[in-house]
């Protein structure tokens, strides 16, 4: 069993786990707060319900607010899309018992995308980055490493030669 599919699978699992861990942890003047992507999504759901319940808003403002909340949800989900893809690729590789060049290419691309997203977010958070952003960085690195290993030395399916049915030898009478 090659390690490339396991590296990609573990990276994907860590990325999915990062969705529930604190992305940002802020401590100011003795008070601390941390927020995960899951909490952000729940908060956006509550904002959407509040927009629906507010009857003082006109229809255009309400529609615009709902559209903006939907766009924010899409951005949060896009941050974790490479991690989900890596988890699926690694899981399929383990299930199929092979991890070829195609899976390696997609793992490398998803890992690079995830690494880029996580590094931008980590640099934007400066010193307030939480463990979730660190897990996203590890996810990107795992995708890149697993993809490169699969591209350099892919794990191919083992072909079993079919048994050739041989006819019994004919004995000639002498």
Beta strands, then each sheet from edge to edge (+ up, - down):
strand 1: 22-28
strand 2: 31-36
sheet 1: 1+ 2-
end
